[in-house]
Amino acid sequence: MVLITYLAAMNKVNTICVCGAGTMGSGIAQIAAQSDFTTILFDINEDVLSKAKFAIETSLQKLQEKGKITQEQQIAFLKNISFTSKIIDCKADLIIEAIIEKQEAKVSLFNQLIQINSTNTIFATNTSSISINAIANACTNSTNIIGMHFFNPATIMKLVEIVKTNTTNNKIIETLMSVCKQMNKVAVVCKDSPGFIVNRVARHYYLEALTLVEKRFATYENIDTIMEASGFKMGPFKLMDLIGMDINFSVSNIVWNDLGKPERLKPSAIQQQKVEAGELGRKSGKGFYTY
C-alpha cells in the first residue's frame, strides 16, 4: 500500500519550477503555463528575471493579437506563472533546470533543491550534452534525476528528449511522458549517451557545413540558401546563430571528447574563433550574421 501511494503521488505533476530564466528557461516556463501547470520561474539575477517576464508577456500578447489564444487565456496563462529570485520558493512536483552548461553548477543547484523539496520531486536537467549519469551520481538523490531536453524555441519546437540514467525509475519516465503530452510535445526516450539523439545526429549538419567554409568550397550564405531551398527550415549557420555559438561549440566538444576524439567530429576552428571573439549569434547581436 505504501509503494502504491508513493508511485501514485509521483505520477501526478501539478506544479513545475523552471530554474534559469534565459531564452530556454523562459520558453519552457511559458509553455508550462500555457499547458495549465502552476509554474514558477527562478533566476538569481533580477535583471534576467525581469527580461524573461517581459518576453513572456510580449509573446502571449502577440499570440492573442494573432487570434491564437483569447484574451481570457492570455490573462489565465500569466496568472499561472510566478517569478522569483529566492531558491526557497523553488518547491514543485517537477523541477526543470535550464541554467549554464556546466556540470558543477547543475549539481550544486540540484543538491540545494533536493534539501527543500519532497522525496517525490522529479529533477530534470535541460542539458543538451552533459552526461545525465554524471550529474545524477554527484547528487544526493540520484534516483529522481533525469534529462528533459527541450529545443529552441521551446514554445514552438515539438520534440523533447527524455534521457534516462542507469537508475531511472520507469514511473518517472511515464510521468514526464504525461507532462509532455499535456504540453502538446512529442517525447522520445533515450539512454544517456554523448549528444543523446538529436545533437549526436546534428553534429554532421554543422561540422560538414563548417568544413566546406574552412576549405573555401562555399560561403556560409550559399550553404544556408541551398539547405533552406532543399526543405530545411533553417540553414546550419542561421541555426548556430539561433542556438548560440557558445552552446553549439560546447556540445561539439563534449560529443567529440566523449566519443574518443574521432577526426570526423573534430570541432571547427571557425566556431572556436567566433566564441573567443564573443560573436555568439542572435544573443550577442553578431555571429555568422549581424542582428
Beta strands, then each sheet from edge to edge (+ up, - down):
strand 1: 15-19
strand 2: 38-42
strand 3: 81-84
strand 4: 94-97
strand 5: 122-125
strand 6: 145-150
strand 7: 159-164
strand 8: 186-191
sheet 1: 3+ 2+ 1+ 4+ 5+ 6+ 7- 8-
end
